Amino acid sequence: MVPMGFFWVAIICDIDLTTDLARTIHLATVR
């Protein structure tokens, strides 16, 4: 699993690029 620290850094660095990634991780986590 991806560390939350890396996750937030990625979001801060490039919100547009990580939008889809965030959705994928979110869906995977919910499921």
C-alpha positions as CSV (number, residue, x, y, z in Angstrom):
1,M,0.0,0.0,0.0
2,V,1.2,3.5,-0.7
3,P,2.2,5.6,2.4
4,M,-0.1,8.5,3.2
5,G,3.0,10.8,3.3
6,F,3.8,10.0,-0.4
7,F,0.2,10.3,-1.3
8,W,-0.1,13.9,0.1
9,V,3.2,15.0,-1.4
10,A,2.0,13.8,-4.8
11,I,-1.2,15.7,-4.4
12,I,0.6,18.9,-3.4
13,C,3.1,18.5,-6.2
14,D,0.6,17.9,-9.0
15,I,-3.1,17.9,-8.1
16,D,-4.3,17.3,-11.7
17,L,-2.0,14.3,-12.2
18,T,-3.0,12.7,-8.9
19,T,-6.8,13.3,-9.3
20,D,-7.3,10.0,-11.2
21,L,-4.8,8.2,-8.9
22,A,-6.7,9.5,-5.8
23,R,-10.0,8.2,-7.2
24,T,-8.5,4.8,-8.0
25,I,-7.0,4.5,-4.5
26,H,-10.2,5.8,-2.9
27,L,-12.3,3.2,-4.8
28,A,-9.9,0.5,-4.0
29,T,-9.9,1.4,-0.3
30,V,-13.7,1.6,-0.1
31,R,-14.0,-1.7,-1.8
